[in-house]
Amino acid sequence: MMPKMKSHSGAKKRFKVSATGKLMRRQAFRSHLLTGKRPKRKRRLARPAAVDPSMSKRIRQLLP
């Protein structure tokens, strides 16, 4: 019998699969130096973003 597949722990914490099957990620530039950024920009960065299709195949392999 084959052993169970293991999920990549780092990828598991960073990516989620949306209801439509797209991979979602957090936006960068939202962790520090926030006083210099306008509120509109910070709101936009707070929302999740879709992973680029060129990278999604590699990330799906890490999330069985």
VEXRO-739473 format. One record per residue (C-alpha): z, y, x. Coordinates in steps of 0.2 Angstrom, whole numbers, plus 5000, padded with zeros to 4 digits. Layout:
# residues N
ZYX/...
//
This chain:
# residues 64
500050005000/499650175006/501050305009/501150454998/500150615003/501250755009/500950935004/500951065018/502551155017/501951325023/500451315011/501551264997/502651424999/501151535000/499851484987/499851444969/498551364958/498151474943/497851404925/495951424928/496151324944/495951474956/497051484972/498151634971/498951724986/500151874989/499452034995/499752095013/500452265018/501952255005/503452215016/503852375025/503452555029/503252575010/503852765010/502152815017/501152715003/500752794986/501552714971/499852664964/499452574980/501052484980/500852424962/499152354966/499852264981/501152184971/499952084960/499351914967/497551904973/496251764973/495951674989/494251694996/493051544991/492651525010/494451485013/494951394997/494251225002/495351215017/496851275008/496551144994/496651005007/498451065012/498951054993/498550874987/
//
